[in-house]
Amino acid sequence: MRVRLEGDDVVGMLGILRRDMEGRRRRAMRQAVVLLKAEAQARIHSPEGRARRGIRYRVTGTGEALKGIVKSRSVEAIFSQRSRGPNTKMPPTEQKFSRRAGTRAIARWLRRIGQMRTRSSAFLVARAIARKGTHGHPVMADALRAKRAEVLAMFNQILRWRR
């Protein structure tokens, strides 16, 4: 089967419909990532708010390559999402500045909550983490699970759109 479209009116109308559909897709994607970002920010454990403020979103691409990204570059958010199994290597307590691991993260945390009683407090916490492990809080995955139906409804609304 072949379809041939002729005439400036028909081709022009298809161009308008395509641009309109692209705009609707982009708006729905932006609404979806804003919704997911807000849900992730509500779920994250961040007493100082640094991890909460570190969550960002971005919409890139066009057409079939349209992508919505919700991510965090905050060290606190990344480590809070991962769990650490028991009987593993001890986490560092005193280390030089490193962007990935943070600066003396355990000692800073103990000072912030007022539990840094002696110099060995950070060592004792690190040893307990090595023995028992930690539970992760997968904030981004939980946010997506919670808002999945709403996000799908946003995109289904585009498909049901009629002029």
Secondary structure in CASP SS format (residue, H / E / C, confidence):
PFRMAT SS
TARGET T0000
AUTHOR 0000-0000-0000
METHOD secondary structure of the structure
MODEL  1
M C 1.00
R C 1.00
V C 1.00
R C 1.00
L C 1.00
E C 1.00
G C 1.00
D H 1.00
D H 1.00
V H 1.00
V H 1.00
G H 1.00
M H 1.00
L H 1.00
G H 1.00
I H 1.00
L H 1.00
R H 1.00
R H 1.00
D H 1.00
M H 1.00
E H 1.00
G H 1.00
R H 1.00
R H 1.00
R H 1.00
R H 1.00
A H 1.00
M H 1.00
R H 1.00
Q H 1.00
A H 1.00
V H 1.00
V H 1.00
L H 1.00
L H 1.00
K H 1.00
A H 1.00
E H 1.00
A H 1.00
Q H 1.00
A H 1.00
R H 1.00
I C 1.00
H C 1.00
S C 1.00
P C 1.00
E C 1.00
G C 1.00
R H 1.00
A H 1.00
R H 1.00
R H 1.00
G C 1.00
I E 1.00
R E 1.00
Y E 1.00
R E 1.00
V E 1.00
T E 1.00
G C 1.00
T C 1.00
G H 1.00
E H 1.00
A H 1.00
L C 1.00
K E 1.00
G E 1.00
I E 1.00
V E 1.00
K E 1.00
S E 1.00
R C 1.00
S C 1.00
V H 1.00
E H 1.00
A H 1.00
I H 1.00
F H 1.00
S H 1.00
Q H 1.00
R C 1.00
S C 1.00
R E 1.00
G C 1.00
P C 1.00
N C 1.00
T C 1.00
K C 1.00
M C 1.00
P C 1.00
P C 1.00
T C 1.00
E C 1.00
Q C 1.00
K C 1.00
F C 1.00
S C 1.00
R C 1.00
R C 1.00
A C 1.00
G C 1.00
T C 1.00
R C 1.00
A H 1.00
I H 1.00
A H 1.00
R H 1.00
W H 1.00
L H 1.00
R H 1.00
R H 1.00
I H 1.00
G C 1.00
Q C 1.00
M C 1.00
R C 1.00
T C 1.00
R C 1.00
S C 1.00
S H 1.00
A H 1.00
F H 1.00
L H 1.00
V H 1.00
A H 1.00
R H 1.00
A H 1.00
I H 1.00
A H 1.00
R H 1.00
K H 1.00
G C 1.00
T E 1.00
H C 1.00
G C 1.00
H C 1.00
P C 1.00
V H 1.00
M H 1.00
A H 1.00
D H 1.00
A H 1.00
L H 1.00
R H 1.00
A H 1.00
K H 1.00
R H 1.00
A H 1.00
E H 1.00
V H 1.00
L H 1.00
A H 1.00
M H 1.00
F H 1.00
N H 1.00
Q H 1.00
I H 1.00
L H 1.00
R C 1.00
W C 1.00
R C 1.00
R C 1.00
END
